Amino acid sequence: MSTSPPITLPQEKDTRGPGAPGALGRTVAALRRALRPGRVPRPDPRDLDDCRRERERWQRHADSYERELTRVRLDHAHLLAWLAALHPASAVLAPDSEAGPGGVHRLRIEAGGRQLSWRLHPADLPLFAHTPYAPHALAADGPPATDQAAHLRHHTRLLALEATLFTEPTEPKAPAPPPKTPAQPPTPP
């Protein structure tokens, strides 16, 4: 049986002279330097740029969410101000019992024989200039939020039913004739 000759790897020629480490030696030396105790490895700049881009992307999402939340809060406040204007006899604005005079306020309205209340952000208070103000916090005698929502749904159905029962049906109007187009003035020669 014959044995195969030993495999010899080609030797790298290093132009720096004899005894200089080859590619493997340089790699080992770099690893030893990098893994020395007490040394904090530097992050790869590409990873850092990726992290910054990801952070900016999430910040844009958060900013968009905040803008949408602010828009919804303002819509809510405008609707409540309109509701308070429709019920001037029972609408009252007062500081929330858990907040001071400069903090959150509550709008109280009586509807359907029950007192309802909503929290208002301090920035929305100028919308309620037409609403009477009680300088002291009102007692928390309103229904819980789930009962309030159920009462509002029930009261809305009753109002809609009342509107359909006690209004006279109107006859549909005939469509208006199309407007006549004025005659074109003669063009000068």
C-alpha positions as CSV (number, residue, x, y, z in Angstrom):
1,M,0.0,0.0,0.0
2,S,1.4,3.3,-0.9
3,T,0.9,6.5,1.1
4,S,0.2,9.8,-0.5
5,P,2.7,12.5,-0.2
6,P,1.9,15.1,2.5
7,I,0.0,18.1,1.3
8,T,1.9,21.3,1.5
9,L,0.3,24.6,1.5
10,P,1.7,27.3,-0.7
11,Q,3.7,29.8,1.3
12,E,2.7,33.4,1.2
13,K,5.4,35.7,0.1
14,D,5.6,38.7,2.4
15,T,7.4,41.6,0.9
16,R,8.2,43.0,4.3
17,G,11.0,40.6,4.8
18,P,11.7,37.3,6.5
19,G,10.0,36.6,9.8
20,A,7.0,38.9,9.1
21,P,3.7,37.3,10.0
22,G,1.5,36.1,7.1
23,A,-2.3,36.6,6.7
24,L,-3.1,34.1,9.5
25,G,-0.6,35.7,11.9
26,R,-2.0,39.2,11.2
27,T,-5.6,37.9,11.8
28,V,-4.6,36.3,15.1
29,A,-2.9,39.4,16.2
30,A,-5.9,41.5,15.3
31,L,-8.2,39.2,17.3
32,R,-5.9,39.3,20.3
33,R,-6.0,43.1,20.2
34,A,-9.7,43.2,19.9
35,L,-10.4,40.7,22.6
36,R,-8.0,42.1,25.2
37,P,-9.7,42.4,28.6
38,G,-11.1,45.9,29.4
39,R,-11.3,46.9,25.7
40,V,-14.7,48.0,24.4
41,P,-15.1,47.0,20.8
42,R,-16.2,49.8,18.5
43,P,-19.6,49.4,16.8
44,D,-19.6,49.0,13.1
45,P,-20.5,52.4,11.6
46,R,-23.0,50.6,9.3
47,D,-24.8,49.1,12.3
48,L,-24.9,52.5,14.0
49,D,-26.3,54.1,10.8
50,D,-29.0,51.4,10.6
51,C,-29.9,51.9,14.2
52,R,-30.2,55.7,13.6
53,R,-32.4,55.2,10.5
54,E,-34.6,52.7,12.5
55,R,-34.9,55.2,15.4
56,E,-35.9,58.0,13.0
57,R,-38.5,55.8,11.3
58,W,-40.1,55.0,14.7
59,Q,-39.9,58.6,15.7
60,R,-41.8,59.5,12.5
61,H,-44.4,56.9,13.5
62,A,-44.7,58.4,17.0
63,D,-45.0,61.9,15.7
64,S,-47.7,60.8,13.2
65,Y,-49.6,59.1,16.1
66,E,-49.3,62.2,18.3
67,R,-50.7,64.4,15.5
68,E,-53.6,62.1,14.9
69,L,-54.4,61.8,18.6
70,T,-54.3,65.6,18.9
71,R,-56.7,65.9,15.9
72,V,-59.1,63.4,17.4
73,R,-59.0,65.2,20.8
74,L,-59.8,68.5,19.2
75,D,-62.7,67.0,17.2
76,H,-64.0,65.5,20.5
77,A,-63.7,68.9,22.2
78,H,-65.5,70.7,19.4
79,L,-68.4,68.2,19.5
80,L,-68.6,68.6,23.3
81,A,-68.6,72.4,23.0
82,W,-71.4,72.1,20.5
83,L,-73.3,69.8,22.8
84,A,-72.9,72.2,25.7
85,A,-74.3,75.0,23.5
86,L,-77.3,72.9,22.7
87,H,-78.0,72.2,26.4
88,P,-77.3,75.6,28.1
89,A,-79.6,74.9,31.0
90,S,-77.7,71.9,32.3
91,A,-74.2,72.3,31.0
92,V,-71.6,73.2,33.6
93,L,-67.8,73.3,33.4
94,A,-65.8,72.6,36.6
95,P,-62.3,71.5,37.6
96,D,-61.9,67.8,37.9
97,S,-61.9,66.6,41.5
98,E,-58.5,65.0,41.1
99,A,-56.8,68.1,39.4
100,G,-56.3,71.7,40.4
101,P,-57.9,74.7,38.7
102,G,-55.3,74.8,35.9
103,G,-55.6,71.2,35.1
104,V,-58.1,68.8,33.6
105,H,-61.8,70.0,33.8
106,R,-65.1,68.2,33.5
107,L,-68.1,69.1,31.4
108,R,-71.3,68.0,33.0
109,I,-74.6,67.9,31.0
110,E,-77.9,66.4,32.0
111,A,-79.5,64.4,29.2
112,G,-82.4,62.0,29.5
113,G,-82.7,62.5,33.2
114,R,-79.1,61.5,33.9
115,Q,-76.0,63.5,34.5
116,L,-73.2,62.8,32.0
117,S,-69.6,64.1,32.3
118,W,-66.5,64.2,30.1
119,R,-62.9,65.1,30.9
120,L,-61.5,68.1,29.0
121,H,-57.8,68.9,28.4
122,P,-56.8,72.4,29.6
123,A,-55.9,73.4,26.0
124,D,-59.5,72.9,25.0
125,L,-61.1,75.2,27.6
126,P,-61.3,78.2,25.4
127,L,-63.9,76.3,23.3
128,F,-66.2,76.4,26.3
129,A,-66.3,80.1,27.0
130,H,-70.1,80.0,26.5
131,T,-70.5,77.3,29.2
132,P,-71.2,78.4,32.9
133,Y,-68.2,77.7,35.1
134,A,-68.3,76.3,38.6
135,P,-65.1,77.3,40.5
136,H,-65.3,74.2,42.8
137,A,-65.1,70.6,41.8
138,L,-68.5,68.9,41.4
139,A,-69.3,65.7,43.3
140,A,-68.7,62.6,41.2
141,D,-72.3,61.5,41.0
142,G,-72.3,60.6,37.3
143,P,-72.5,57.1,35.9
144,P,-69.4,55.0,35.2
145,A,-68.1,55.3,31.6
146,T,-69.7,52.0,30.4
147,D,-73.1,53.0,31.8
148,Q,-72.7,56.5,30.3
149,A,-72.1,55.1,26.9
150,A,-75.1,52.7,27.1
151,H,-77.3,55.6,28.3
152,L,-76.1,57.8,25.4
153,R,-76.8,55.0,22.8
154,H,-80.3,54.5,24.3
155,H,-81.0,58.3,24.5
156,T,-79.9,58.7,20.9
157,R,-82.2,55.9,19.7
158,L,-85.1,57.5,21.5
159,L,-84.4,60.9,20.0
160,A,-84.1,59.4,16.5
161,L,-87.4,57.5,17.0
162,E,-89.1,60.6,18.3
163,A,-87.9,62.5,15.2
164,T,-89.3,59.9,12.8
165,L,-92.7,59.7,14.7
166,F,-93.4,63.4,15.1
167,T,-92.2,64.9,11.9
168,E,-94.3,65.2,8.8
169,P,-92.8,63.5,5.8
170,T,-91.9,65.9,3.1
171,E,-92.6,65.3,-0.5
172,P,-89.6,65.0,-2.6
173,K,-88.9,68.1,-4.6
174,A,-88.7,67.9,-8.4
175,P,-85.2,68.4,-9.6
176,A,-84.4,71.9,-10.6
177,P,-84.2,72.6,-14.3
178,P,-80.7,73.0,-15.6
179,P,-79.6,76.7,-15.7
180,K,-79.8,78.4,-19.1
181,T,-76.5,79.4,-20.6
182,P,-76.4,83.0,-21.7
183,A,-76.0,83.6,-25.4
184,Q,-72.5,84.2,-26.5
185,P,-71.8,87.9,-27.4
186,P,-70.7,88.4,-31.0
187,T,-67.0,88.6,-31.4
188,P,-65.7,91.9,-32.7
189,P,-64.1,91.8,-36.2
